[in-house]
Amino acid sequence: MPSIALYDTTLRDGAQREGVHLTVEDKLRIALRLDTLGVHYIEGGFPASNPRDSVFFEQAARLELKSATLVAFGMTARKQTLPSKDVGLQALAACSAPVVSLAGKAWGIQVERVLETTPAENLRMIFDSIAFLCAAGKRLFFDAEHYFDAYQADSSYALKVLEAAIDAGAEAVVLCDTNGGALPHQVAAITRETLEALKARNSASAQVTVGIHCHNDSGCAVANTLEAVRVGATQVQGTINGYGERAGNADLLIILANLELKLGQELVGAERLRLLTPTANFVAETFTIAPDPYHPYSGSNAFAHKGGIHVSAALRSKGSYEHVSPEQVGNFSHIVVSELAGKAALEAKARELGIALPKEPKKLQELLDTVKERESQGYSYEVADASLALLLKAESGEPASCFKLESFRVLAEKREDGRVMSEATIKVLVDGERHVATGEGNGPVNALDAALRLAIGRFYPQVANLELTDYKVRVLDESGGTDAVTRTVIETTDGTTSWGTVGVSENIIEASWDALVDSITYGLLKTT
Ligand SMILES: [Zn+2]
């Protein structure tokens, strides 16, 4: 067992970020990526608070997770309510997650003003709620909200709160900097004193896992977490890319990299640490947030060498320009991308997709150049494996298309009743035969999808099994100097697997068409 456990709350705290809307499918895909990365606990959501999280836990029960344990989040019973009668606790007891993280108040001011109850009643609520869930067969983590403020206001009450949780059966107590205002020296001192007090109390308290959960309001969430670990905390909580409400949460990937590469802790191991950058980018794309190029470890510029340093000098002495080797976290430095890392990465990706790339170095280099050229135009293959697979197949001479577009036309009409409808007409060639079809939809993409299905449906009846499950649009303004381009990403399923495709154009409808054609073509090629 690793000595420090990684606890991810991207799907709950991270999803609190303003403007973010995750579907159940999004959450399931992120959970799988976190599991592949080697995260130990994945907090999936708050089953009592919203129906989408309940559905997530129903479906997540069928995920075959290799390293991670699913955790459900909830609150202590409402005052004057028996735990067995509390709907929130009932939902937690019934949910598929084996672990529950239960949040409770540790700060007197909150007990009085928010819960409107007495300190003694709060301790009883914590004890009874945890005992109820333990009796229901759950493993329990207790989140002590506002712990650092609470400890500074009244350390003996803050400790009593932890003790109530431990006495009721919690196997971990998590010190939460809920307001995110603490500074590293405060977190270090309070965490150390807390650990000492628990060790001195009894054997259950001495053995309890102490976790740390920081928000970034003072800009110190990662530093605070590392300080807590340095004095003995053994569970670190955070979110991918630090997503979260207000200024965000502690960035779990930065914490992971620092613990593995700087502090000699093994949490996921060297091999899986290389998934750090792809995981950061995948989650960014799924959140529909542009990855920050200047983000530590995972940013595309995190290891970019400043102009002026001669490339060969930088290559000769890479270590002196880089705090860690970018390959360790799955990133690369700009100077080597075109010669070394890019080719290796592409070959690895092609192997993963089951595509044999040309052997001749010249052909391979051309293919790499094509991929890079497309990436510079705005194509992002992080969540669009299917588009990359089609591109690699086409460039390697394998079949990569099912029909040829002659033309399409899309009309949008606002009607008297206020409805806006789109109509698309497309002309395609299938096996040399020309087909024309018209489709309607509530938007241009819907209408194009409907028309395309009609046009090719006679040749490819299996197109009826393909369903578009998600459609995301982002305007890329980072193209620098040129007109803004639009990137669309479409997610498609055939009921058993799903795949992502990408389209890029200055015109949103053309970008959507690109992604749509890849989505349908990939699905059809899978079955033929
Ligand atoms: Zn939080």
Residues whose N, C-alpha, C, O or C-beta is under 5 A from the ligand:
A	BS01	ZN	D13
